[in-house]
């Protein structure tokens, strides 16, 4: 009996679905690349190491989306139609929103890569996106206190710290303290950045993150 051989890529079952074994390109420093390739192999994913094979997805590892923005842009331009999964040391909600708009299909924290990188890759290969929940608008909304939402709303409306303090019957130092906490949650450093992040129609969170929905909080907020 003759044995038939084929050069076609082997198929594997992913949650009951037959899938050609995906090839994944890894772009990272030597130490990070070795670790990421090990994670891929453990998950049954095939690293594209010859430099010639067109990958089904690209894994790019950087320290920070902000400081390595040029590297991210280059990877997106070279990747063609292949989705890019970004592995980062840290990222803010503002980073996540910007990366999503730019076309990064998934974001994974380096410290959580063993648990989350394979799942993120299979998600993007299936046509989905994958981002950490704590960087999403709903989480940011829940993380903001009712007072922080009030003050941010007044910042968006153009009120100064002194005007906000007068309207809420608190000191300016209290307003500054709430703003500092809110800025940290949003991943911004200034009133201008906070306003842009909330109002930007493409990359912004939207004013919905400032909503106070509980009845008691509506009463606190006033008309």
C-alpha positions in Angstrom: 0.0 0.0 0.0 1.4 3.3 -1.0 1.6 6.1 1.5 0.5 9.5 0.3 2.5 12.4 1.5 1.5 16.1 1.3 3.3 19.4 1.8 0.1 20.9 3.2 0.3 22.3 6.7 -1.0 19.8 9.4 -4.4 20.4 10.8 -5.2 20.5 14.5 -8.4 20.8 16.4 -9.1 24.0 18.2 -12.1 23.6 20.4 -13.6 21.1 18.0 -12.7 23.1 14.9 -10.1 21.8 12.4 -7.5 24.4 11.8 -4.3 24.4 9.7 -1.4 24.7 12.2 -0.9 28.5 12.4 2.6 29.9 12.0 3.4 32.8 14.3 6.3 35.2 13.8 7.9 36.5 17.0 9.6 39.9 17.1 11.4 40.6 20.3 14.8 40.8 22.0 16.8 37.6 22.3 15.7 36.8 25.9 12.1 37.6 25.4 11.9 35.9 22.1 13.2 32.6 23.5 10.6 32.7 26.3 7.7 33.6 23.9 8.7 30.8 21.5 8.6 28.4 24.3 5.1 29.5 25.3 3.9 29.1 21.7 5.3 25.6 21.4 3.8 24.6 24.7 0.4 25.7 23.3 0.8 23.8 20.0 1.5 27.0 18.0 4.3 26.9 15.4 6.9 29.8 15.4 7.8 31.0 11.9 11.6 31.0 12.3 12.9 30.9 8.7 12.2 34.5 7.9 10.6 33.5 4.6 7.3 32.0 5.5 4.4 34.4 5.6 3.1 34.3 9.2 -0.5 33.9 10.1 0.1 36.3 13.1 2.9 38.3 14.5 3.8 38.5 18.2 5.7 41.7 19.0 7.2 42.3 22.4 8.0 45.8 23.7 8.5 47.4 27.1 5.9 50.2 26.6 3.5 51.1 23.8 4.4 54.8 24.4 8.2 54.5 24.4 8.3 51.9 21.6 5.6 53.5 19.3 7.9 53.5 16.2 8.5 49.8 16.6 4.8 49.1 16.9 4.1 51.2 13.8 6.8 49.4 11.8 5.4 46.0 12.8 1.9 47.0 11.7 3.2 48.3 8.3 5.1 45.0 7.7 2.5 42.7 8.9 0.1 43.1 6.0 -3.1 41.2 6.7 -1.6 39.1 9.5 -2.9 40.3 13.0 -0.4 41.7 15.4 -0.4 40.6 19.1 1.5 43.1 21.3 3.2 41.8 24.4 4.1 44.6 26.8 5.6 45.2 30.2 3.0 47.8 31.0 0.2 49.7 29.4 -2.5 52.3 30.4 -6.1 52.5 29.3 -5.1 55.3 27.0 -2.5 53.1 25.4 -5.1 50.3 24.8 -7.5 52.7 23.2 -4.9 54.1 20.8 -3.5 50.6 19.9 -7.0 49.3 19.2 -7.6 52.2 16.8 -4.2 51.7 15.2 -4.9 48.1 14.4 -3.3 46.0 17.2 -5.5 42.9 17.4 -4.5 41.8 20.9 -2.6 43.2 23.9 -1.0 40.9 26.5 0.9 41.7 29.6 4.4 40.1 29.6 4.0 38.9 33.2 0.8 37.1 32.2 2.0 35.8 28.8 2.0 32.1 29.8 -1.7 32.1 30.6 -3.0 34.7 28.1 -0.8 34.7 25.0 -2.0 31.4 23.5 -5.7 32.4 24.1 -5.1 35.8 22.6 -3.5 34.3 19.5 -6.3 31.8 18.9 -8.8 34.6 19.3 -7.2 36.9 16.7 -6.7 33.9 14.3 -10.4 33.4 14.6 -11.0 37.1 13.7 -11.6 38.5 17.2 -9.7 41.0 19.3 -8.3 40.4 22.8 -7.4 43.1 25.4 -7.1 42.9 29.2 -10.4 43.6 30.9 -8.8 46.1 33.3 -7.9 48.4 30.3 -11.4 48.5 28.9 -13.8 51.5 29.3 -16.3 49.5 31.5 -13.5 48.8 34.0 -12.3 52.3 33.9 -15.9 53.6 34.5 -16.3 51.3 37.5 -12.8 52.2 38.9 -13.7 55.9 39.0 -15.5 57.1 42.2 -18.6 59.2 41.9 -16.7 62.3 43.0 -14.0 61.7 40.4 -16.7 61.3 37.7 -18.2 64.6 38.8 -14.9 66.5 38.7 -13.9 65.0 35.4 -17.2 66.0 33.9 -16.6 69.6 35.1 -13.1 69.5 33.7 -14.5 68.4 30.3 -17.0 71.3 30.5 -14.0 73.7 31.0 -14.3 74.6 34.7 -11.1 75.5 36.5 -10.1 73.8 39.8 -11.2 76.9 41.7 -14.6 76.9 40.1 -15.0 73.1 40.7 -14.1 73.6 44.3 -16.6 76.4 44.7 -19.4 74.5 43.1 -18.8 71.3 45.1 -18.0 73.1 48.4 -14.6 71.5 48.7 -11.1 72.8 48.8 -8.9 73.1 45.7 -6.5 70.6 47.2 -9.3 68.1 47.4 -10.2 68.7 43.7 -6.5 68.2 42.8 -6.3 65.0 44.8 -9.4 63.6 43.1 -8.0 64.6 39.7 -4.7 63.0 40.4 -6.4 59.7 41.2 -8.7 60.0 38.1 -5.8 60.7 35.9 -4.0 57.6 37.1 -7.1 55.5 36.4 -7.4 57.0 32.9 -3.6 56.7 32.2 -3.2 60.4 31.5 -1.2 63.2 33.0 -3.1 66.4 32.4 -6.6 68.0 32.1 -6.1 68.4 28.4 -5.2 64.7 27.9 -8.1 63.6 30.1 -10.5 65.7 28.1 -9.1 64.5 24.8 -9.3 60.8 25.9 -13.0 61.2 26.9 -14.1 63.3 23.9 -12.1 61.9 21.0 -14.7 60.3 18.7 -12.2 57.7 17.4 -9.9 56.8 20.3 -11.8 58.2 23.3 -13.6 56.5 26.1 -16.7 58.6 25.6 -18.6 60.6 28.2 -20.4 57.3 29.2 -17.6 56.5 31.6 -18.6 59.5 33.7 -22.2 58.3 34.1 -23.5 58.0 37.6 -26.4 55.4 37.4 -27.2 54.6 41.0 -30.2 56.7 42.3 -28.3 57.8 45.5 -25.4 58.9 43.4 -27.7 60.9 41.1 -29.0 62.7 44.2 -25.4 63.3 45.3 -24.5 64.6 41.9 -27.3 67.1 41.8 -29.2 68.3 38.7 
